[in-house]
């Protein structure tokens, strides 16, 4: 049955079906678009002004346009200081004259004469000066988007200046942007507090010139570059530093949007399942992408837990609270179906498979963990296992068992993310502070040896890191991620060790990132760094220490349930039925 779609009383009232039916419906009429582009093309930097005043209503419209600019984190850091008093404009003009002469003094004689022939500002003549100030007193980390680009508040103010300039041009006003100032002197002239900076002085008034082209271009100071010189495809240049090309292809934008369109037509608010909804979108898009049409099979998608077991000589350095034989005990219990991983898979309805990945040959500190040939062999084995699982299941859950493998995972995370040992080493299962200290020392020494022996000043690549610092189960699981992804199956990661396997897979094939789901966040210090680097938000945060894929299995059960819930939920009239 098709239900009537609930329409919100506020915000966007359109449906995905309406937006898909006419993607250009948001466009302005042709006449309005033409006028807009005319204003853009006719914007000029004006230096000569008439003495006539600017009507306050016109000024308010122009400032309102500036205030409508986009800003990072909607911070609106701009402040508009409107200067009309002649004495203030005179002092600003004197400052600009001083710095014009200073700049000319630093040029070659011919260039200096040409500079002095130019009128570079109209501070005295323009009836108004507008100084756009940027209030930078809010810490960058406290503004959404500024933590990574601290100067984006300044860019926001530049966008406000552009809005002001275009609105002024539409009104017939001229604007001249003057930056011939010592910023500190200009800030002092206007009484700006510490932490507030200026972006120069805008002269605003009725123009006493109507230039057909930019002034500096007409004066031969510079020329307009053709668009073809400033537009680049994909990268700045194609050189040896180019990132690796991925042979894996994520679902294309059509598949991603189609899934989102279907979710928009559900009889529930968009995003009603929170983080789960995003991962359901991911799985559904991947299933659409599958060449074998798995998505059209009847019934809900299924999953399988892959448990990889490995052994590590690094345990001889005292990095674990448990004896090595616990690994084989867990392997035997898993094969009998009685380990906690096997039990969780059975309770959740997942298939279960165990692979003994073997033993590392080095202890990390003195010798490499594995040889390069063994790394390739394990990766290829994992690819085959992942491909086999993908034939029958839409979701692969990863699990691992191996005493000492949190030390291995921490070392790999540190090498691949360029982090110090102190940022990645955690307690592991049952450890105390003494073991923690030994683990930190081991990881620190292992990193130093591996970098000196294999990389020098550069960062270890993924295969080098696996050989120097990895473990057999990590290699196998990384291969499984790649094999599953190549055949259209999503992988749900468990704790640190499996997430590092996911990180390795993405280092080898960047396209694998679109096939990953974070099942949980563990207590291990490095785990948050790894998930953050992968851009994954965990479904569970239960402080689990079980390992063996328990967290991934619980998360997979929840994910498969959410997929089934979405498929069973009623559709509204906006949907296109399966």
C-alpha angles and dihedrals in degrees: 000000000000117000132203110265115243107239117207117236091219135039124012110004096182125104129226088246091057092048092049092049092060114012092180096053092106092063121111119243115282093253092054091048090051092051091050093053090046090056090049092051093046098050110121138178101245122207103170122063140183115237094237116121126245116245110246092232091055090048091051092052091051093048091046089056089052090049089054091065121121116259135190110266088354085281096146092204095174126108121187115216108195111205120195104148111108094219092058092047090049092054091048090049091052090053091050092049091051093053093043088059092045091052091049090052090060094054132082111272096256093046090046092054091049090050093051090050090060123086101225101178145022099202095136097040100045113087091223139035120199118195113196107210126190118218103215098169094108108088112251092235090060094060120074107247098011098087090074097033105031093181095055089101087065090048088052090055090049088054089053090053090052091050090049092048095051093046090050091051091050089052091049093252125134126229127196119189111212122190099164092120143104096243093219092053092049091048089051092050090056097039096242114176123235111285095032116101135182132235093209133273127305116208109210128188147092108313123243090199134048105201117195091208137018111295098233090049092052090048091054093244092124141346136231111259116225115250091245090066095056102040116082128185118236098322142024090248141345106246143133092285093064113128117254116278111242119225089198116087122209118218108287122247092260091059093044093050092044090058091048090049091054091049089051089061096054120114091248135071115278111267092017092148093051116208089002090063091057092052092044087055088051095051094044091049091050091049090052087051095054112112093212094060093240091158092068095058113113118259133028121309117265136215143211133209114224113199114194119193125203140170126221131201088203086085088077086072092065100254099136137061091215134067120252094248090070087078093061091043090057090046092053092047090049092052087050090050093242105105117106090251093053091045092050092049091051093047091049094048097248126139114243134217132174126204123187102216095187134229135315116237101212136053096226095235098067105015140015117276095230140003119252092247091053090050091054091046092053093045090052091047089052092049090055092048092048091050091050092052091047091059090067106023140051094207132045118198116201126218135168141191127192132124108242097020095119087065089050092047092048091052092049092047091050092049096046096041096037094238129149120250092251090062097053110034118098136173098265118197113344098336127148133212093275091056089045090056091050091048091051091050092047093050092046092050093043092052092049092049095045094048093046093046100041114015115021109191096350128080119264112255120230099265092044090050092049092051095045101037111007138098134230094251091050091054093047094047092048088054090048091055090053095045093049093046092049088059097043104263125134120226123219112208124216124195133336099299095052092042090054087052087054090049091052090050091053091047088054096040115015090197089068090077090078090060098055132100124184106229096187146341113242130202093257110117096226094051096079090050092052095048091046091052090050091048092236128146112206122239093212134036103179100137089246119181099176100101116185090104095291094136093044091049094050090047091048090053090052092046094050090048090052091051090052091047091053092049092049096046116104120262125227127222090271094069132101105218124236 
